[in-house]
Amino acid sequence: MSNPAVTYEREMVPALFRPWVASLLDLARPVPGEHLLDLACGTGIVARMAAPRVAPGGRVVGVDLNPDMLGVAQVEGALEGLDIEWKQGRLEVLPFAEAEFDLALCQHGLQFVPDRAAALGEARRVLRDDGRLALAAWRGLDHHPFWSRFNDVLMELMGIPALAAPFELGEASDIESLLRGAGFRDISIQARSMPAVFHDPASFVAMEVDVIAAANPATQHLDDRARAELTRAAEARMADALRDQTRDGQVVVPMHSHLVLARMQALPA
C-alpha cells in the first residue's frame, strides 16, 4: 500500500475534487492582489488552482490538520512553481490575525471539522469586513447510493461509518444556519451535480481504503496491514455495486454538491 496522502493526490483529486474547483472559483471570483485562505486544503488543489487568479500581488495560504497531506501539497505546489504558504492547524483555532484575508475557500472539508460553528467563526474572524467565504459540501448519502453501500460495508467490517463523514453536511438549511450563526450574510446556496470518473475498477476499492485512511480522522490509525486486510474483505462485498457503476472500463459515480457563497455583510441594494 502506498502513502495514503500520495494516493489521495494521485487518484481522488483528479476524479473527485479538481473537477469542482473551477465552479467554486467562478463563484468566489478571486481577483489579482487578494489574500486568499484555503481551509482544510488537503493536498492543496484549490489553493494551487486559485494562486494564478490572485497574481500578481496576491497571497495564498493553505491550512490543514494532516501533516502528510500538507507534505504532498508543498511538493505539488513547488513542482508547479507556485508561491503558496502551507500551515498545519485546526480550523477551529486558525493561526492568523484578525482581518488578514479577503477570501476564504473550503472545498468539501467543513464536514470533517468537529466544531463547525467554531470553524466558521474563525473564518469570519480572519476575513476583512468586506470579505467572503465560498465552500462546497457534498449532499447527503441519500443522494449517493453507491457511497451509501460502501459505507454500509465499512460499517460491517470496522464498526465505523467511515464514509458517512463526507456527506454529513448535506442539507442546505444546516449550512445556512451555521453561516448565519457565525455572522455571515448575503448567503447563496446552489445544488450542482457532475460525475466522478475513476479509471481503474480493479484497484478502486484499494484506492478508496487508502484515501479513507488519509482523509478521515477516524481511520488514520490504519497501518499497511490493516488497510490490506480491509481492502480484501471490502472488495468481495462491493463487487456487485462496483460492477453496476462501471462504464466502458471506468467507474462512473454521480456526485451531488452544494456550492455556497457568503459575505461578511450584505451587498448594497
C-alpha positions in Angstrom: 0.0 0.0 0.0 1.3 3.5 -0.8 1.3 6.6 1.3 -2.4 7.5 1.7 -1.8 11.2 1.1 0.0 10.4 -2.2 -2.9 8.1 -3.2 -5.3 10.9 -2.4 -3.5 13.3 -4.7 -3.0 10.8 -7.5 -6.4 9.2 -7.6 -9.0 11.2 -5.8 -8.0 14.8 -6.7 -8.3 14.3 -10.5 -11.6 12.3 -10.2 -13.4 13.8 -7.3 -12.0 17.2 -6.3 -10.3 19.0 -9.2 -13.4 19.0 -11.4 -15.3 21.1 -8.8 -12.6 23.7 -8.3 -13.4 25.8 -11.3 -17.0 26.1 -10.3 -16.0 27.1 -6.8 -13.6 29.7 -8.0 -16.0 31.1 -10.5 -18.5 31.5 -7.6 -15.9 33.2 -5.4 -14.3 35.3 -8.1 -10.8 35.9 -6.7 -9.0 38.8 -8.3 -5.4 39.9 -8.5 -3.9 41.2 -5.3 -6.4 39.5 -2.9 -5.3 37.5 0.1 -6.8 34.0 -0.1 -7.1 31.3 2.5 -7.8 27.6 1.6 -9.4 25.9 4.6 -9.0 22.1 5.0 -6.8 22.3 2.0 -5.7 18.7 1.8 -3.1 18.3 -0.9 -3.8 21.8 -2.0 -5.7 21.6 -5.3 -7.9 24.6 -4.5 -5.0 26.8 -3.4 -2.9 25.7 -6.4 -5.7 26.5 -8.9 -6.6 29.8 -7.2 -3.0 31.1 -7.0 -2.8 32.3 -10.6 -6.1 34.2 -10.2 -4.7 36.4 -7.4 -1.4 37.0 -9.1 0.3 39.4 -9.2 0.5 40.8 -5.7 -1.8 38.3 -4.1 -1.2 35.9 -1.2 -2.4 32.3 -0.9 -2.3 30.2 2.3 -3.5 26.6 2.7 -4.2 25.2 6.2 -4.9 21.6 7.1 -4.7 19.4 10.2 -3.0 16.5 8.5 0.8 16.9 8.0 1.0 14.2 5.4 -1.5 16.0 3.2 0.4 19.2 3.7 3.7 17.5 2.7 2.2 16.5 -0.6 0.7 19.9 -1.1 4.1 21.5 -0.6 5.7 19.2 -3.1 3.0 19.7 -5.7 2.9 23.5 -5.3 6.7 23.7 -5.7 6.6 21.5 -8.8 4.0 23.9 -10.3 6.2 26.9 -9.4 3.6 28.4 -7.1 4.2 30.7 -4.1 1.8 29.3 -1.5 2.2 29.1 2.2 1.2 25.8 3.9 0.3 25.8 7.5 -0.7 23.0 9.9 -3.6 23.9 12.1 -7.2 23.3 13.3 -9.9 25.2 11.6 -11.4 25.9 15.0 -8.3 27.8 16.0 -6.7 29.4 13.0 -3.1 30.6 13.3 -3.8 34.0 11.8 -4.6 37.5 13.0 -7.9 39.2 12.5 -8.9 40.5 9.0 -5.9 39.0 7.2 -7.8 37.7 4.2 -10.2 38.9 1.5 -11.5 35.4 0.6 -11.7 32.0 2.4 -12.4 28.8 0.4 -13.3 25.4 1.8 -14.0 22.6 -0.7 -15.6 19.5 0.8 -13.8 19.9 4.1 -16.0 21.6 6.6 -18.0 18.4 7.3 -14.9 16.8 8.8 -14.4 19.5 11.4 -15.6 18.5 14.9 -16.9 22.0 15.8 -18.2 23.5 12.5 -19.6 26.6 14.2 -16.2 27.4 15.8 -14.5 26.9 12.4 -16.9 29.3 10.6 -16.5 31.8 13.5 -12.7 31.6 12.9 -13.2 32.1 9.2 -15.2 35.2 9.9 -12.6 36.5 12.3 -9.7 36.3 9.8 -11.8 37.8 7.0 -11.9 41.6 6.3 -15.1 43.5 6.7 -15.9 43.1 3.0 -14.6 39.5 2.9 -16.4 36.5 1.6 -16.4 32.7 2.1 -17.0 30.1 -0.7 -17.5 26.5 0.2 -18.6 23.2 -1.3 -20.2 20.4 0.7 -21.5 17.1 -0.6 -25.2 16.4 -0.3 -26.3 13.6 1.9 -25.8 9.8 1.5 -29.4 9.7 0.4 -28.2 11.4 -2.8 -25.3 9.0 -3.2 -26.4 5.3 -3.2 -23.1 3.9 -4.3 -21.2 5.6 -1.4 -24.0 4.6 0.9 -23.5 1.0 0.1 -19.7 1.3 0.5 -20.3 3.0 3.9 -22.6 0.0 5.0 -19.7 -2.4 4.0 -17.2 -0.4 6.1 -19.6 -0.3 9.0 -19.9 -4.1 8.8 -16.2 -4.6 8.6 -14.9 -2.0 11.0 -17.8 -0.9 13.1 -17.1 2.7 11.8 -19.2 4.5 9.3 -16.0 5.7 7.6 -17.8 7.1 4.5 -20.5 8.9 6.4 -18.5 11.9 7.4 -18.0 13.4 3.8 -21.8 13.6 3.5 -22.8 14.8 6.9 -23.3 18.4 5.9 -25.7 17.6 3.1 -28.7 19.9 4.0 -28.7 23.4 2.6 -30.7 24.6 5.6 -28.0 23.3 8.0 -25.3 25.1 6.1 -27.2 28.4 6.0 -27.9 28.1 9.8 -24.2 27.6 10.6 -23.2 30.5 8.4 -25.8 32.9 9.9 -24.8 31.8 13.4 -21.2 32.7 12.6 -22.2 36.2 11.4 -22.2 35.8 7.6 -24.9 37.5 5.5 -25.9 37.6 1.9 -25.8 33.8 1.6 -26.5 31.9 -1.7 -26.6 28.1 -2.0 -27.0 26.2 -5.2 -27.1 22.5 -5.9 -24.8 21.2 -8.6 -24.1 17.7 -10.0 -21.3 16.1 -12.0 -19.9 12.6 -12.4 -16.7 11.4 -10.8 -14.7 9.1 -13.1 -12.1 6.6 -11.8 -10.0 4.9 -14.5 -9.1 1.6 -12.8 -12.0 -0.5 -11.5 -9.6 -3.3 -10.4 -7.8 -1.1 -7.9 -10.8 1.1 -6.9 -11.5 -0.4 -3.5 -7.8 -0.5 -2.5 -7.5 3.1 -3.6 -10.6 4.2 -1.6 -9.4 2.4 1.5 -6.1 4.2 1.2 -7.8 7.5 0.8 -10.1 6.9 3.8 -7.0 6.4 5.9 -5.6 9.8 4.7 -8.7 11.9 4.9 -10.9 10.6 7.7 -9.6 11.2 11.2 -11.5 8.1 12.5 -9.4 5.8 10.3 -6.0 7.5 10.2 -4.7 4.9 12.6 -4.9 2.1 10.0 -1.4 0.8 9.1 -0.4 -1.0 5.8 -1.5 -4.4 7.0 -4.9 -3.2 8.3 -5.6 -1.4 5.1 -4.7 -4.5 3.0 -7.0 -6.8 5.1 -9.8 -4.3 4.9 -9.4 -4.0 1.1 -9.6 -7.7 0.6 -12.8 -8.0 2.6 -14.4 -4.9 1.1 -13.6 -6.0 -2.5 -15.7 -9.1 -2.1 -18.7 -7.2 -0.6 -18.5 -4.3 -3.2 -18.1 -6.5 -6.3 -21.8 -6.2 -7.5 -22.1 -2.4 -6.7 -18.8 -1.7 -8.4 -19.8 -3.6 -11.5 -23.1 -1.6 -11.7 -21.1 1.6 -11.7 -18.6 0.5 -14.4 -19.0 2.0 -17.8 -16.5 1.4 -20.7 -13.8 0.2 -18.3 -14.2 3.1 -15.9 -16.0 3.6 -12.6 -18.5 6.5 -13.0 -20.2 7.8 -9.9 -22.7 10.7 -9.9 -21.8 13.3 -7.3 -24.0 16.0 -5.9 -22.9 19.0 -4.0 -24.0 22.4 -2.6 -21.9 25.4 -3.7 -22.2 28.2 -1.2 -21.1 31.9 -1.2 -21.5 34.0 1.9 -20.4 37.5 2.6 -19.5 39.3 5.9 -22.1 41.9 5.1 -25.0 42.2 2.6 -24.3 43.9 -0.7 -26.0 47.3 -1.1 -29.3 47.2 -2.9 
